[in-house]
C-alpha cells in the first residue's frame, strides 16, 4: 500500500520560504534504505511538500520529521532577525 500527503505552508516572506527550502533540500536526496520520498516546491511565500511512502507509518514519520525541521529553521530565522 502507498500513502500520500501534501502539506502547504505559508511564510511571512518569500526570503523565509527560500531559506527553509534550501535548508531542507539535502534531506530530499536519496538514502540507501528509503521508505518515503519527498518533493519540495516553493512559489513566493508558499512551500509545498509532496510526500509518498510505502505505508502510513513511514508517511507519518516523514511528515513529522519535515514539519519539525521546518519549525526549527523558521524559529532560528526569527531569533536571528530579532537580534
Biopython code that builds the backbone (N, CA, C, O; Angstrom):
import numpy as np
from Bio.PDB.StructureBuilder import StructureBuilder

atoms = [
    (1, "UNK", "N", (0.839, -1.173, 0.000)),
    (1, "UNK", "CA", (0.000, 0.000, 0.000)),
    (1, "UNK", "C", (0.888, 1.241, 0.000)),
    (1, "UNK", "O", (1.919, 1.271, 0.671)),
    (2, "UNK", "N", (0.493, 2.246, -0.740)),
    (2, "UNK", "CA", (1.206, 3.523, -0.744)),
    (2, "UNK", "C", (0.347, 4.573, -0.065)),
    (2, "UNK", "O", (-0.879, 4.584, -0.175)),
    (3, "UNK", "N", (1.037, 5.451, 0.636)),
    (3, "UNK", "CA", (0.364, 6.544, 1.324)),
    (3, "UNK", "C", (0.911, 7.864, 0.791)),
    (3, "UNK", "O", (2.100, 7.974, 0.494)),
    (4, "UNK", "N", (0.045, 8.857, 0.672)),
    (4, "UNK", "CA", (0.421, 10.156, 0.121)),
    (4, "UNK", "C", (-0.058, 11.267, 1.039)),
    (4, "UNK", "O", (-1.056, 11.132, 1.747)),
    (5, "UNK", "N", (0.684, 12.371, 1.008)),
    (5, "UNK", "CA", (0.253, 13.567, 1.734)),
    (5, "UNK", "C", (0.816, 14.790, 1.027)),
    (5, "UNK", "O", (1.905, 14.748, 0.454)),
    (6, "UNK", "N", (0.067, 15.865, 1.074)),
    (6, "UNK", "CA", (0.526, 17.150, 0.556)),
    (6, "UNK", "C", (0.352, 18.162, 1.682)),
    (6, "UNK", "O", (-0.732, 18.304, 2.248)),
    (7, "UNK", "N", (1.444, 18.864, 1.997)),
    (7, "UNK", "CA", (1.429, 19.862, 3.050)),
    (7, "UNK", "C", (1.769, 21.204, 2.422)),
    (7, "UNK", "O", (2.816, 21.344, 1.791)),
    (8, "UNK", "N", (0.899, 22.188, 2.588)),
    (8, "UNK", "CA", (1.127, 23.532, 2.054)),
    (8, "UNK", "C", (1.284, 24.499, 3.220)),
    (8, "UNK", "O", (0.447, 24.544, 4.121)),
    (9, "UNK", "N", (2.370, 25.273, 3.193)),
    (9, "UNK", "CA", (2.657, 26.219, 4.263)),
    (9, "UNK", "C", (2.914, 27.597, 3.670)),
    (9, "UNK", "O", (3.393, 27.722, 2.543)),
    (10, "UNK", "N", (2.595, 28.617, 4.433)),
    (10, "UNK", "CA", (2.847, 29.987, 4.020)),
    (10, "UNK", "C", (3.752, 30.645, 5.057)),
    (10, "UNK", "O", (3.556, 30.471, 6.260)),
    (11, "UNK", "N", (4.742, 31.401, 4.588)),
    (11, "UNK", "CA", (5.706, 32.048, 5.467)),
    (11, "UNK", "C", (5.525, 33.561, 5.430)),
    (11, "UNK", "O", (4.860, 34.083, 4.535)),
    (12, "UNK", "N", (6.110, 34.271, 6.395)),
    (12, "UNK", "CA", (5.942, 35.716, 6.444)),
    (12, "UNK", "C", (6.548, 36.452, 5.243)),
    (12, "UNK", "O", (6.129, 37.559, 4.907)),
    (13, "UNK", "N", (7.550, 35.816, 4.595)),
    (13, "UNK", "CA", (8.191, 36.474, 3.454)),
    (13, "UNK", "C", (8.694, 35.425, 2.460)),
    (13, "UNK", "O", (8.869, 34.256, 2.802)),
    (14, "UNK", "N", (8.918, 35.866, 1.238)),
    (14, "UNK", "CA", (9.479, 34.985, 0.216)),
    (14, "UNK", "C", (10.898, 34.568, 0.601)),
    (14, "UNK", "O", (11.311, 33.438, 0.340)),
    (15, "UNK", "N", (11.633, 35.478, 1.219)),
    (15, "UNK", "CA", (13.004, 35.185, 1.660)),
    (15, "UNK", "C", (13.001, 34.025, 2.661)),
    (15, "UNK", "O", (13.825, 33.115, 2.564)),
    (16, "UNK", "N", (12.077, 34.061, 3.618)),
    (16, "UNK", "CA", (11.995, 32.996, 4.628)),
    (16, "UNK", "C", (11.654, 31.669, 3.979)),
    (16, "UNK", "O", (12.221, 30.638, 4.341)),
    (17, "UNK", "N", (10.749, 31.681, 3.037)),
    (17, "UNK", "CA", (10.370, 30.467, 2.323)),
    (17, "UNK", "C", (11.578, 29.868, 1.602)),
    (17, "UNK", "O", (11.795, 28.657, 1.650)),
    (18, "UNK", "N", (12.356, 30.711, 0.940)),
    (18, "UNK", "CA", (13.546, 30.231, 0.216)),
    (18, "UNK", "C", (14.587, 29.657, 1.177)),
    (18, "UNK", "O", (15.229, 28.653, 0.868)),
    (19, "UNK", "N", (14.754, 30.284, 2.333)),
    (19, "UNK", "CA", (15.706, 29.778, 3.325)),
    (19, "UNK", "C", (15.298, 28.381, 3.790)),
    (19, "UNK", "O", (16.134, 27.483, 3.885)),
    (20, "UNK", "N", (14.019, 28.206, 4.076)),
    (20, "UNK", "CA", (13.523, 26.900, 4.535)),
    (20, "UNK", "C", (13.710, 25.851, 3.435)),
    (20, "UNK", "O", (14.137, 24.731, 3.718)),
    (21, "UNK", "N", (13.399, 26.198, 2.202)),
    (21, "UNK", "CA", (13.551, 25.253, 1.092)),
    (21, "UNK", "C", (15.011, 24.832, 0.942)),
    (21, "UNK", "O", (15.302, 23.646, 0.788)),
    (22, "UNK", "N", (15.926, 25.796, 0.986)),
    (22, "UNK", "CA", (17.350, 25.474, 0.841)),
    (22, "UNK", "C", (17.853, 24.612, 1.998)),
    (22, "UNK", "O", (18.707, 23.747, 1.804)),
    (23, "UNK", "N", (17.332, 24.842, 3.184)),
    (23, "UNK", "CA", (17.736, 24.045, 4.339)),
    (23, "UNK", "C", (17.248, 22.598, 4.232)),
    (23, "UNK", "O", (17.909, 21.678, 4.715)),
    (24, "UNK", "N", (16.090, 22.402, 3.596)),
    (24, "UNK", "CA", (15.514, 21.058, 3.509)),
    (24, "UNK", "C", (15.964, 20.267, 2.286)),
    (24, "UNK", "O", (15.865, 19.040, 2.279)),
    (25, "UNK", "N", (16.451, 20.938, 1.264)),
    (25, "UNK", "CA", (16.828, 20.259, 0.010)),
    (25, "UNK", "C", (17.744, 19.044, 0.228)),
    (25, "UNK", "O", (17.494, 17.999, -0.373)),
    (26, "UNK", "N", (18.797, 19.135, 1.064)),
    (26, "UNK", "CA", (19.663, 17.961, 1.254)),
    (26, "UNK", "C", (18.920, 16.742, 1.801)),
    (26, "UNK", "O", (19.304, 15.605, 1.526)),
    (27, "UNK", "N", (17.859, 16.976, 2.573)),
    (27, "UNK", "CA", (17.092, 15.870, 3.153)),
    (27, "UNK", "C", (16.281, 15.111, 2.102)),
    (27, "UNK", "O", (15.872, 13.974, 2.341)),
    (28, "UNK", "N", (16.049, 15.718, 0.957)),
    (28, "UNK", "CA", (15.242, 15.061, -0.072)),
    (28, "UNK", "C", (16.060, 14.129, -0.962)),
    (28, "UNK", "O", (15.500, 13.392, -1.773)),
    (29, "UNK", "N", (17.387, 14.160, -0.809)),
    (29, "UNK", "CA", (18.236, 13.291, -1.623)),
    (29, "UNK", "C", (18.035, 11.835, -1.206)),
    (29, "UNK", "O", (17.699, 11.542, -0.059)),
    (30, "UNK", "N", (18.245, 10.941, -2.152)),
    (30, "UNK", "CA", (18.025, 9.510, -1.900)),
    (30, "UNK", "C", (18.984, 8.986, -0.832)),
    (30, "UNK", "O", (20.155, 9.363, -0.782)),
    (31, "UNK", "N", (18.458, 8.113, 0.012)),
    (31, "UNK", "CA", (19.270, 7.423, 1.008)),
    (31, "UNK", "C", (19.178, 5.927, 0.726)),
    (31, "UNK", "O", (18.227, 5.486, 0.081)),
    (32, "UNK", "N", (20.144, 5.137, 1.193)),
    (32, "UNK", "CA", (20.175, 3.706, 0.849)),
    (32, "UNK", "C", (18.884, 2.931, 1.136)),
    (32, "UNK", "O", (18.400, 2.199, 0.274)),
    (33, "UNK", "N", (18.334, 3.085, 2.322)),
    (33, "UNK", "CA", (17.086, 2.396, 2.668)),
    (33, "UNK", "C", (16.012, 3.469, 2.757)),
    (33, "UNK", "O", (15.930, 4.203, 3.742)),
    (34, "UNK", "N", (15.201, 3.550, 1.730)),
    (34, "UNK", "CA", (14.249, 4.653, 1.647)),
    (34, "UNK", "C", (12.816, 4.126, 1.664)),
    (34, "UNK", "O", (12.410, 3.369, 0.783)),
    (35, "UNK", "N", (12.059, 4.538, 2.680)),
    (35, "UNK", "CA", (10.656, 4.142, 2.767)),
    (35, "UNK", "C", (9.727, 5.247, 2.326)),
    (35, "UNK", "O", (8.523, 5.039, 2.174)),
    (36, "UNK", "N", (10.300, 6.446, 2.118)),
    (36, "UNK", "CA", (9.461, 7.562, 1.691)),
    (36, "UNK", "C", (10.226, 8.465, 0.733)),
    (36, "UNK", "O", (11.455, 8.443, 0.668)),
    (37, "UNK", "N", (9.459, 9.256, -0.006)),
    (37, "UNK", "CA", (10.014, 10.187, -0.978)),
    (37, "UNK", "C", (9.326, 11.528, -0.755)),
    (37, "UNK", "O", (8.118, 11.591, -0.525)),
    (38, "UNK", "N", (10.123, 12.613, -0.826)),
    (38, "UNK", "CA", (9.574, 13.936, -0.599)),
    (38, "UNK", "C", (10.018, 14.868, -1.718)),
    (38, "UNK", "O", (11.184, 14.876, -2.114)),
    (39, "UNK", "N", (9.076, 15.646, -2.218)),
    (39, "UNK", "CA", (9.375, 16.684, -3.207)),
    (39, "UNK", "C", (9.000, 18.018, -2.572)),
    (39, "UNK", "O", (7.894, 18.185, -2.058)),
    (40, "UNK", "N", (9.936, 18.965, -2.616)),
    (40, "UNK", "CA", (9.706, 20.290, -2.051)),
    (40, "UNK", "C", (9.585, 21.282, -3.199)),
    (40, "UNK", "O", (10.430, 21.327, -4.093)),
    (41, "UNK", "N", (8.520, 22.074, -3.158)),
    (41, "UNK", "CA", (8.310, 23.113, -4.163)),
    (41, "UNK", "C", (8.011, 24.419, -3.457)),
    (41, "UNK", "O", (7.352, 24.444, -2.417)),
    (42, "UNK", "N", (8.502, 25.499, -4.032)),
    (42, "UNK", "CA", (8.235, 26.801, -3.448)),
    (42, "UNK", "C", (7.798, 27.791, -4.501)),
    (42, "UNK", "O", (8.274, 27.765, -5.636)),
    (43, "UNK", "N", (6.890, 28.661, -4.116)),
    (43, "UNK", "CA", (6.425, 29.728, -5.001)),
    (43, "UNK", "C", (6.050, 30.907, -4.124)),
    (43, "UNK", "O", (5.102, 30.846, -3.341)),
    (44, "UNK", "N", (6.813, 31.982, -4.270)),
    (44, "UNK", "CA", (6.552, 33.145, -3.437)),
    (44, "UNK", "C", (6.751, 32.815, -1.970)),
    (44, "UNK", "O", (7.790, 32.280, -1.582)),
    (45, "UNK", "N", (5.757, 33.135, -1.156)),
    (45, "UNK", "CA", (5.835, 32.861, 0.282)),
    (45, "UNK", "C", (5.388, 31.455, 0.644)),
    (45, "UNK", "O", (5.407, 31.087, 1.819)),
    (46, "UNK", "N", (4.986, 30.661, -0.346)),
    (46, "UNK", "CA", (4.431, 29.329, -0.091)),
    (46, "UNK", "C", (5.451, 28.223, -0.310)),
    (46, "UNK", "O", (6.333, 28.317, -1.163)),
    (47, "UNK", "N", (5.303, 27.186, 0.480)),
    (47, "UNK", "CA", (6.116, 25.985, 0.363)),
    (47, "UNK", "C", (5.165, 24.797, 0.331)),
    (47, "UNK", "O", (4.225, 24.726, 1.122)),
    (48, "UNK", "N", (5.409, 23.865, -0.583)),
    (48, "UNK", "CA", (4.582, 22.665, -0.675)),
    (48, "UNK", "C", (5.467, 21.441, -0.550)),
    (48, "UNK", "O", (6.472, 21.311, -1.248)),
    (49, "UNK", "N", (5.083, 20.546, 0.345)),
    (49, "UNK", "CA", (5.746, 19.255, 0.498)),
    (49, "UNK", "C", (4.829, 18.189, -0.066)),
    (49, "UNK", "O", (3.670, 18.083, 0.336)),
    (50, "UNK", "N", (5.340, 17.401, -0.994)),
    (50, "UNK", "CA", (4.582, 16.267, -1.513)),
    (50, "UNK", "C", (5.289, 15.014, -1.034)),
    (50, "UNK", "O", (6.424, 14.733, -1.419)),
    (51, "UNK", "N", (4.605, 14.273, -0.195)),
    (51, "UNK", "CA", (5.196, 13.094, 0.420)),
    (51, "UNK", "C", (4.520, 11.830, -0.087)),
    (51, "UNK", "O", (3.302, 11.785, -0.261)),
    (52, "UNK", "N", (5.327, 10.811, -0.320)),
    (52, "UNK", "CA", (4.826, 9.497, -0.712)),
    (52, "UNK", "C", (5.623, 8.467, 0.071)),
    (52, "UNK", "O", (6.849, 8.544, 0.148)),
    (53, "UNK", "N", (4.922, 7.505, 0.650)),
    (53, "UNK", "CA", (5.585, 6.487, 1.460)),
    (53, "UNK", "C", (5.002, 5.109, 1.180)),
    (53, "UNK", "O", (3.919, 4.972, 0.610)),
    (54, "UNK", "N", (5.743, 4.104, 1.594)),
    (54, "UNK", "CA", (5.305, 2.727, 1.373)),
    (54, "UNK", "C", (4.117, 2.354, 2.255)),
    (54, "UNK", "O", (3.320, 1.488, 1.896)),
    (55, "UNK", "N", (3.999, 3.014, 3.416)),
    (55, "UNK", "CA", (2.889, 2.730, 4.330)),
    (55, "UNK", "C", (2.613, 3.969, 5.183)),
    (55, "UNK", "O", (3.367, 4.942, 5.151)),
    (56, "UNK", "N", (1.530, 3.914, 5.937)),
    (56, "UNK", "CA", (1.137, 5.082, 6.727)),
    (56, "UNK", "C", (2.122, 5.382, 7.864)),
    (56, "UNK", "O", (2.281, 6.539, 8.255)),
    (57, "UNK", "N", (2.768, 4.368, 8.383)),
    (57, "UNK", "CA", (3.759, 4.588, 9.441)),
    (57, "UNK", "C", (4.930, 5.396, 8.915)),
    (57, "UNK", "O", (5.374, 6.342, 9.565)),
    (58, "UNK", "N", (5.430, 5.036, 7.754)),
    (58, "UNK", "CA", (6.539, 5.772, 7.137)),
    (58, "UNK", "C", (6.099, 7.182, 6.752)),
    (58, "UNK", "O", (6.876, 8.129, 6.874)),
    (59, "UNK", "N", (4.863, 7.326, 6.291)),
    (59, "UNK", "CA", (4.351, 8.642, 5.928)),
    (59, "UNK", "C", (4.277, 9.544, 7.153)),
    (59, "UNK", "O", (4.703, 10.698, 7.102)),
    (60, "UNK", "N", (3.748, 9.032, 8.236)),
    (60, "UNK", "CA", (3.646, 9.812, 9.472)),
    (60, "UNK", "C", (5.024, 10.238, 9.954)),
    (60, "UNK", "O", (5.208, 11.383, 10.367)),
    (61, "UNK", "N", (5.991, 9.334, 9.908)),
    (61, "UNK", "CA", (7.350, 9.655, 10.341)),
    (61, "UNK", "C", (7.958, 10.757, 9.466)),
    (61, "UNK", "O", (8.609, 11.669, 9.976)),
    (62, "UNK", "N", (7.747, 10.670, 8.169)),
    (62, "UNK", "CA", (8.278, 11.688, 7.261)),
    (62, "UNK", "C", (7.625, 13.045, 7.487)),
    (62, "UNK", "O", (8.311, 14.066, 7.551)),
    (63, "UNK", "N", (6.305, 13.058, 7.606)),
    (63, "UNK", "CA", (5.592, 14.316, 7.842)),
    (63, "UNK", "C", (6.085, 14.951, 9.138)),
    (63, "UNK", "O", (6.376, 16.147, 9.172)),
    (64, "UNK", "N", (6.182, 14.162, 10.201)),
    (64, "UNK", "CA", (6.652, 14.699, 11.485)),
    (64, "UNK", "C", (8.073, 15.248, 11.376)),
    (64, "UNK", "O", (8.361, 16.325, 11.896)),
    (65, "UNK", "N", (8.956, 14.518, 10.708)),
    (65, "UNK", "CA", (10.339, 14.972, 10.569)),
    (65, "UNK", "C", (10.422, 16.290, 9.817)),
    (65, "UNK", "O", (11.078, 17.227, 10.272)),
    (66, "UNK", "N", (9.764, 16.366, 8.675)),
    (66, "UNK", "CA", (9.833, 17.586, 7.873)),
    (66, "UNK", "C", (9.196, 18.772, 8.583)),
    (66, "UNK", "O", (9.729, 19.880, 8.528)),
    (67, "UNK", "N", (8.079, 18.561, 9.242)),
    (67, "UNK", "CA", (7.449, 19.671, 9.960)),
    (67, "UNK", "C", (8.318, 20.166, 11.115)),
    (67, "UNK", "O", (8.368, 21.367, 11.378)),
    (68, "UNK", "N", (8.995, 19.263, 11.800)),
    (68, "UNK", "CA", (9.895, 19.676, 12.880)),
    (68, "UNK", "C", (11.091, 20.435, 12.332)),
    (68, "UNK", "O", (11.505, 21.435, 12.918)),
    (69, "UNK", "N", (11.660, 19.975, 11.207)),
    (69, "UNK", "CA", (12.792, 20.681, 10.594)),
    (69, "UNK", "C", (12.369, 22.073, 10.136)),
    (69, "UNK", "O", (13.107, 23.043, 10.308)),
    (70, "UNK", "N", (11.182, 22.161, 9.556)),
    (70, "UNK", "CA", (10.672, 23.461, 9.114)),
    (70, "UNK", "C", (10.500, 24.389, 10.312)),
    (70, "UNK", "O", (10.892, 25.554, 10.252)),
    (71, "UNK", "N", (9.926, 23.890, 11.385)),
    (71, "UNK", "CA", (9.747, 24.690, 12.595)),
    (71, "UNK", "C", (11.094, 25.147, 13.138)),
    (71, "UNK", "O", (11.235, 26.299, 13.547)),
    (72, "UNK", "N", (12.073, 24.272, 13.146)),
    (72, "UNK", "CA", (13.410, 24.608, 13.632)),
    (72, "UNK", "C", (14.035, 25.726, 12.805)),
    (72, "UNK", "O", (14.544, 26.697, 13.364)),
    (73, "UNK", "N", (14.000, 25.601, 11.485)),
    (73, "UNK", "CA", (14.581, 26.621, 10.607)),
    (73, "UNK", "C", (13.829, 27.940, 10.759)),
    (73, "UNK", "O", (14.450, 28.998, 10.858)),
    (74, "UNK", "N", (12.519, 27.887, 10.779)),
    (74, "UNK", "CA", (11.706, 29.096, 10.914)),
    (74, "UNK", "C", (11.974, 29.799, 12.244)),
    (74, "UNK", "O", (12.135, 31.019, 12.279)),
    (75, "UNK", "N", (12.022, 29.040, 13.332)),
    (75, "UNK", "CA", (12.301, 29.636, 14.646)),
    (75, "UNK", "C", (13.703, 30.226, 14.700)),
    (75, "UNK", "O", (13.902, 31.293, 15.279)),
    (76, "UNK", "N", (14.673, 29.545, 14.104)),
    (76, "UNK", "CA", (16.046, 30.047, 14.066)),
    (76, "UNK", "C", (16.113, 31.375, 13.315)),
    (76, "UNK", "O", (16.775, 32.313, 13.759)),
    (77, "UNK", "N", (15.436, 31.448, 12.194)),
    (77, "UNK", "CA", (15.391, 32.698, 11.418)),
    (77, "UNK", "C", (14.755, 33.813, 12.235)),
    (77, "UNK", "O", (15.240, 34.944, 12.215)),
    (78, "UNK", "N", (13.696, 33.518, 12.941)),
    (78, "UNK", "CA", (13.018, 34.525, 13.769)),
    (78, "UNK", "C", (13.954, 35.068, 14.850)),
    (78, "UNK", "O", (14.004, 36.277, 15.079)),
    (79, "UNK", "N", (14.683, 34.190, 15.505)),
    (79, "UNK", "CA", (15.609, 34.611, 16.546)),
    (79, "UNK", "C", (16.715, 35.473, 15.951)),
    (79, "UNK", "O", (17.050, 36.521, 16.504)),
    (80, "UNK", "N", (17.281, 35.042, 14.834)),
    (80, "UNK", "CA", (18.357, 35.812, 14.203)),
    (80, "UNK", "C", (17.882, 37.185, 13.738)),
    (80, "UNK", "O", (18.622, 38.165, 13.830)),
    (81, "UNK", "N", (16.668, 37.256, 13.248)),
    (81, "UNK", "CA", (16.134, 38.542, 12.801)),
    (81, "UNK", "C", (15.877, 39.493, 13.968)),
    (81, "UNK", "O", (15.927, 40.712, 13.799)),
    (82, "UNK", "N", (15.606, 38.950, 15.134)),
    (82, "UNK", "CA", (15.315, 39.792, 16.295)),
    (82, "UNK", "C", (16.581, 40.328, 16.967)),
    (82, "UNK", "O", (16.501, 41.219, 17.813)),
    (83, "UNK", "N", (17.746, 39.794, 16.598)),
    (83, "UNK", "CA", (18.999, 40.263, 17.228)),
    (83, "UNK", "C", (19.447, 41.588, 16.678)),
    (83, "UNK", "O", (20.476, 42.116, 17.101)),
]
sb = StructureBuilder()
sb.init_structure("model")
sb.init_model(0)
sb.init_chain("A")
sb.init_seg("    ")
for serial, (resi, resn, name, xyz) in enumerate(atoms, 1):
    if name == "N":
        sb.init_residue(resn, " ", resi, " ")
    sb.init_atom(name, np.array(xyz, "f"), 0.0, 1.0, " ", f" {name:<3s}", serial, name[0])
structure = sb.get_structure()
